Amino acid sequence: MKLPALFLSLACVLGAPPASADITASYVPGADGVRIQVLQSGPADAARTLLLIPGWQTSAYIWSAQLDDFSARGYRVVAMDPRSQGGSTVVQSGNAPEDRARDIYAVIEGLKLRHLTLVGWSQAVQDVAAYVDQYGTSGLDALVLVDASVSAGPADVKADPVFVQTVLRYMAMYSRDPRAYSDGFMHAIISAPAAATTFTQLETEFLRTPSDIGISMQMQDMFTVDRRPALKKFDKPTLVIASSQNPELETVKQMAAALPQGRFVAVGHAAHALFFDQPQEFDRLVEGFITGDGSAL
C-alpha cells in the first residue's frame, strides 16, 4: 500500500456546520469492547447504503462532503472512525487492519446496514481487504477502493527498500514532532483550497491518536501481512479510484486488474484525499458505478 448514543449535529461534534444534510453522531459497539464513533446521514430505509472508512490518522470528518451529497441523493451514508482514531476508543494493542476489519463487521451488523457499498481509502484499503478475507462479500453489493493498493507485506521490504527507508524516515519525523508532522501530512494529502479551520480540525483529529500507536498502525498496515491473496475473494463489483498524481499509480492499476470484477479510473487535479479535492467528480464516479451508469466511468 505505498502510501451513549449521542445524536449531535456535525456542527457540535466537529465544529463545522453541515451544508444541508441532517448528520448525526453516535457510538456503535465494535470488537473487543471498543466503541466506534460513526456519523450518519440519509434515510435508514434507503435503497442503497454507503459505509465510508477513512485512512491513517483521519476521522469520519474527512468524508463530510460525501455524507452531505449522497444523503441528498437518497442514500443512507455512514462514516466511521476506526479504532484508535477520531472519537473511537484508543487501544494500546490490536490496531492492525485485521482488528479493524472486525470493527467494520460489528458496525455493519450493529446498524443493520443492507444494500451496502463498502468504501475504503488509503489505510482502509487494507481494512477492506482484511474484512473480505475474514467475512467474504455476502453482505455487500459492491466495494470501492480509493488511492491505495493492498499491501505485499514483508515482500515490499526486499522489493522496494527505498520506499521502506522513506516510510521509516517519515515515522521518525512523526515521532519527534507529531504536531508539525500532522500539519505537513494534511497539506500533502489535500491540494484543494480549504479554510484554515478545516486544516485545524483535521490536524486535531490526527493528534487524537498517540504517536506510538500511529507508528505501530503504519507498520502493521504496510509490512506485516501480504493481503494480495484476499483479492481473489472480491467477487462483487469493485471500483478502484486513484489520483493521477499517485506515484504508485501502476501498482494500483495492477491491483484493479487482479480483481475478479475490478474497474479502474483515475482522477486528475487531486492529491491523495481525492474525494476531498474533487468531491463532485468522486461522487459522480461512485454513484455511476453503483447504479450501473457506464457513462460515468
DRENDO-639039 format. One line per 2 residues: number of its first residue (from 1); their letters; for each residue x, y, z of C-alpha. Coordinates in Angstrom, 1 decimal, always signed. Each point is the difference from the previous one (the first is absolute). Layout:
# DRENDO-639039
NUM> a> X,Y,Z  ... .
This chain:
# DRENDO-639039
1> mk> +0.0,+0.0,+0.0  +2.5,+2.6,-0.8 .
3> lp> -1.3,+2.5,+1.5  -25.7,+1.6,+24.1 .
5> al> -1.4,+0.5,-3.2  +0.8,+3.7,-0.5 .
7> fl> -2.2,+1.4,-2.6  +1.8,+3.2,-0.6 .
9> sl> +0.3,+2.1,-3.1  +3.2,+0.1,-1.9 .
11> ac> +0.5,+3.6,+1.1  +0.0,-1.0,+3.6 .
13> vl> +2.4,-3.0,-0.5  +2.4,+1.4,-2.5 .
15> ga> -0.3,+3.8,+0.1  -1.2,+0.2,-3.6 .
17> pp> -3.6,+0.4,-1.1  -1.6,-2.5,-2.3 .
19> as> -0.9,+1.4,-3.4  -3.5,-1.4,-0.3 .
21> ad> +0.0,-3.6,+1.4  -1.2,-0.9,+3.5 .
23> it> +3.2,-1.6,+1.2  +0.0,-1.8,+3.4 .
25> as> +2.8,-1.5,+2.0  -0.4,-3.1,+2.2 .
27> yv> +2.0,-2.9,+1.4  -0.2,-3.6,-1.2 .
29> pg> +1.6,-3.0,+1.8  +3.0,-1.3,-1.8 .
31> ad> +2.1,-3.1,+0.7  +1.9,-0.6,+3.2 .
33> gv> -2.2,+2.5,+2.0  +1.0,+3.1,-2.0 .
35> ri> -2.5,+2.7,-0.9  +0.0,+1.1,-3.6 .
37> qv> -1.2,+3.6,-0.7  -2.1,+0.3,-3.2 .
39> lq> -1.5,+2.9,-1.9  -3.3,-0.7,-1.8 .
41> sg> -2.2,+1.8,-2.5  -2.9,-0.9,-2.2 .
43> pa> -3.0,-2.3,+0.5  +0.5,-3.2,+1.9 .
45> da> -2.2,-1.9,-2.5  +1.9,+1.3,-3.1 .
47> ar> +0.2,-2.3,-3.0  +3.8,+0.4,+0.1 .
49> tl> +2.5,+0.4,+2.8  +3.6,+1.2,+0.1 .
51> ll> +2.5,-0.8,+2.8  +3.0,+2.3,-0.2 .
53> ip> +3.3,-0.9,+1.7  +2.7,+2.7,+0.2 .
55> gw> +3.8,-0.5,-0.1  +2.8,+0.1,+2.5 .
57> qt> -0.4,+2.6,+2.8  -3.1,+1.5,-1.6 .
59> sa> -3.6,+0.0,+1.2  -3.5,-0.2,-1.5 .
61> yi> +0.1,+3.8,-0.2  +2.1,-0.2,-3.2 .
63> ws> -3.1,-1.6,-1.8  -2.2,+3.0,+0.8 .
65> aq> -0.7,+0.8,-3.7  -1.1,-3.6,-0.7 .
67> ld> -2.2,-0.1,+3.1  -1.8,+3.1,-1.3 .
69> df> -0.1,-0.8,-3.7  -1.0,-3.7,+0.0 .
71> sa> -2.6,+0.5,+2.7  -1.5,+2.8,-2.2 .
73> rg> -0.2,-2.6,-2.8  -2.0,-2.4,+2.3 .
75> yr> +2.8,-2.2,+1.3  +0.5,-1.1,+3.5 .
77> vv> +3.6,+1.1,+0.8  +2.1,-1.2,+2.9 .
79> am> +3.6,+1.1,+0.6  +2.0,-1.6,+2.9 .
81> dp> +3.0,+0.9,+2.0  +2.3,-3.0,+0.1 .
83> rs> +1.1,-1.2,+3.4  +2.7,+2.3,+1.5 .
85> qg> -1.0,+2.8,-2.4  -2.4,+2.9,+0.3 .
87> gs> -2.6,-0.5,+2.8  +0.3,-3.8,+0.1 .
89> tv> +1.6,-1.9,+2.9  +3.8,+0.2,+0.1 .
91> vq> +1.6,-3.4,+0.7  +3.6,-0.7,+0.7 .
93> sg> +0.1,-3.3,-2.0  -2.2,-1.5,-2.7 .
95> na> +0.3,+2.8,-2.5  +0.7,-2.1,-3.1 .
97> pe> -2.3,+0.0,-3.1  -1.2,-3.4,+1.1 .
99> dr> -1.2,+1.4,+3.2  -1.7,+3.0,-1.7 .
101> ar> -1.7,-2.5,-2.4  -1.8,-1.5,+3.0 .
103> di> -1.2,+3.5,+0.9  -1.3,+0.5,-3.5 .
105> ya> -2.0,-3.2,+0.4  -1.3,+1.1,+3.4 .
107> vi> -1.1,+3.4,-1.5  -1.8,-1.7,-3.0 .
109> eg> -1.8,-2.4,+2.3  -0.7,+2.5,+2.8 .
111> lk> -1.5,+2.6,-2.3  -1.6,-2.7,-2.2 .
113> lr> +1.5,+1.5,-3.2  -1.4,-1.6,-3.1 .
115> hl> +0.3,+0.6,-3.7  +3.5,+1.1,+0.9 .
117> tl> +2.9,+1.3,-1.9  +3.2,-0.1,+2.1 .
119> vg> +2.4,+2.9,-0.7  +3.6,+0.0,+1.4 .
121> ws> +2.6,+2.7,-0.6  +3.8,-0.3,+0.5 .
123> qa> +0.7,-2.1,+3.1  -3.7,-1.1,-0.1 .
125> vq> +0.8,-1.9,-3.3  +1.9,-2.4,+2.3 .
127> dv> -3.0,+0.0,+2.4  -2.4,-0.9,-2.8 .
129> aa> +2.3,-2.7,-1.3  +0.2,-1.5,+3.5 .
131> yv> -3.8,+0.2,+0.3  -0.5,-1.8,-3.2 .
133> dq> +2.6,-2.6,+0.9  -1.8,-0.7,+3.3 .
135> yg> -3.7,+0.4,-0.8  -0.3,-0.1,-3.8 .
137> ts> -2.3,+2.2,-2.0  -3.4,-1.6,+0.6 .
139> gl> -1.3,+3.2,+1.9  +1.3,+2.4,-2.7 .
141> da> -1.3,+1.2,-3.3  +3.2,+1.6,-1.1 .
143> lv> +3.4,+1.3,+1.2  +2.0,+3.1,-0.7 .
145> lv> +3.8,+0.2,+0.7  +1.5,+3.5,-0.1 .
147> da> +3.6,+1.0,-0.8  +1.9,-2.9,+1.4 .
149> sv> +0.8,-3.6,-0.8  -0.1,-3.0,+2.4 .
151> sa> +3.3,-0.6,+1.8  +2.5,-2.6,-1.0 .
153> gp> +1.2,-0.1,+3.6  +3.6,-1.1,+0.6 .
155> ad> +0.6,-0.4,-3.8  +0.0,+3.7,-0.4 .
157> vk> +3.0,+0.3,+2.4  +2.1,-1.9,-2.6 .
159> ad> -1.7,+1.2,-3.1  +0.1,+3.7,+0.8 .
161> pv> +2.5,+0.9,+2.7  +0.0,+3.7,-1.0 .
163> fv> -3.7,+0.1,+0.8  +0.6,-1.7,+3.4 .
165> qt> +2.7,+2.5,+0.8  -2.3,+2.9,-0.9 .
167> vl> -2.8,-1.3,+2.2  +2.4,-0.5,+3.0 .
169> ry> +1.5,+3.5,-0.5  -3.5,+1.5,+0.1 .
171> ma> -0.9,-2.0,+3.1  +3.1,+1.4,+1.7 .
173> my> -1.2,+3.5,-0.8  -3.4,-0.8,+1.3 .
175> sr> +1.4,-1.5,+3.2  +2.1,+3.1,+0.6 .
177> dp> -2.7,+2.7,-0.6  -3.5,-1.4,-0.6 .
179> ra> -1.6,+3.5,-0.3  +2.3,+1.2,-2.7 .
181> ys> -0.3,-3.3,-1.8  -3.8,+0.1,+0.1 .
183> dg> +0.0,+3.4,-1.6  +2.4,-1.1,-2.8 .
185> fm> -2.0,-3.2,-0.5  -3.4,+1.7,-0.4 .
187> ha> +1.4,+2.5,-2.5  +1.6,-2.8,-1.9 .
189> ii> -3.1,-2.2,-0.4  -2.3,+3.0,-0.8 .
191> sa> +0.8,+2.3,-2.9  -3.4,+1.9,-0.3 .
193> pa> -0.4,+3.4,+1.7  -1.5,-0.5,+3.4 .
195> aa> -0.6,+2.3,+2.9  +2.6,+0.1,+2.8 .
197> tt> -2.6,-1.2,+2.4  -0.5,-3.1,-2.1 .
199> ft> +3.7,-0.9,+0.2  -0.1,+0.8,+3.7 .
201> ql> -2.8,-2.5,+0.5  +1.7,-2.7,-2.1 .
203> et> +3.2,+0.5,+1.9  -1.8,-0.1,+3.4 .
205> ef> -1.5,-3.3,-1.1  +3.4,-1.3,-1.1 .
207> lr> +1.5,+0.7,+3.4  -2.7,-1.9,+1.9 .
209> tp> +2.0,-3.2,-0.8  +3.1,-0.3,+2.2 .
211> sd> +3.1,+0.0,-2.2  +1.3,-3.4,+1.2 .
213> ig> -3.3,-1.5,-1.0  +0.0,+1.8,-3.3 .
215> is> +3.5,-1.3,-0.9  -1.1,-3.6,+0.9 .
217> mq> -3.0,+0.4,-2.2  +2.2,+1.0,-2.9 .
219> mq> +2.3,-2.9,+0.4  -2.9,-2.6,+0.3 .
221> dm> -1.8,+1.7,-2.9  +3.0,-0.2,-2.4 .
223> ft> +2.5,-2.6,+1.0  -1.3,-2.9,+2.0 .
225> vd> -2.7,-1.8,-2.1  -0.1,-0.7,-3.7 .
227> rr> -3.7,+0.8,-0.8  +0.2,-0.6,-3.7 .
229> pa> -1.5,-3.5,+0.3  -3.2,+1.5,+1.2 .
231> lk> -0.6,+1.7,-3.4  -1.3,-3.3,-1.4 .
233> kf> -2.9,+0.2,+2.6  -1.2,+3.3,-1.4 .
235> dk> -2.8,-1.7,-1.9  -2.3,+3.1,-0.1 .
237> pt> +0.5,+3.0,-2.4  +2.9,+2.1,+1.3 .
239> lv> +0.9,+3.5,-1.1  +3.6,+1.1,+0.5 .
241> ia> +0.4,+3.8,-0.1  +3.4,+1.6,+0.1 .
243> ss> +1.6,+3.4,-0.3  +1.8,+0.4,-3.3 .
245> qn> +2.8,+1.5,+2.1  +0.4,-3.1,+2.1 .
247> pe> +3.7,-1.1,-0.4  -1.1,-3.6,+0.3 .
249> le> -2.7,+0.3,-2.6  +1.2,-3.0,-2.0 .
251> tv> -0.1,-2.2,+3.1  -3.6,+1.1,+0.7 .
253> kq> -0.9,-0.8,-3.6  +1.5,-3.4,+0.4 .
255> ma> -2.1,-0.6,+3.1  -3.2,+1.0,-1.9 .
257> aa> +0.9,-2.4,-2.8  +0.4,-2.9,+2.5 .
259> lp> -3.5,+0.5,+1.4  -2.6,-2.4,-1.4 .
261> qg> -2.4,+2.9,-0.8  +2.3,+2.9,+0.3 .
263> rf> -0.3,+3.4,-1.8  +2.6,+2.7,+0.1 .
265> va> -0.3,+3.8,-0.4  +2.5,+2.8,+0.6 .
267> vg> -1.0,+3.5,+1.2  +2.1,+3.0,-0.9 .
269> ha> +0.8,+3.2,+1.9  -0.2,-1.8,+3.3 .
271> ah> +2.4,-1.1,+2.7  -0.3,-3.1,+2.1 .
273> al> -3.3,+1.0,+1.6  -1.5,+0.3,-3.4 .
275> ff> -3.6,-0.2,+1.2  +0.7,+3.2,+2.0 .
277> dq> +1.8,+1.8,-2.9  -2.5,-1.1,-2.6 .
279> pq> -3.2,-0.9,+1.8  -2.4,+0.5,-2.9 .
281> ef> +2.1,-2.2,-2.3  +0.5,-2.6,+2.6 .
283> dr> -3.7,-0.2,+0.9  -1.0,-0.1,-3.6 .
285> lv> +2.3,-2.9,-0.7  -1.1,-1.9,+3.1 .
287> eg> -3.7,+0.5,-0.7  +0.5,-1.0,-3.6 .
289> fi> +1.7,-3.1,+1.0  -2.6,-0.9,+2.6 .
291> tg> -3.0,+0.7,-2.3  +1.6,-1.6,-3.1 .
293> dg> +0.3,+3.2,-1.9  +3.0,-0.9,-2.2 .
295> sa> +0.2,+3.5,-1.5  +1.2,+1.2,+3.4 .
297> l> +3.2,-2.1,-0.1 .
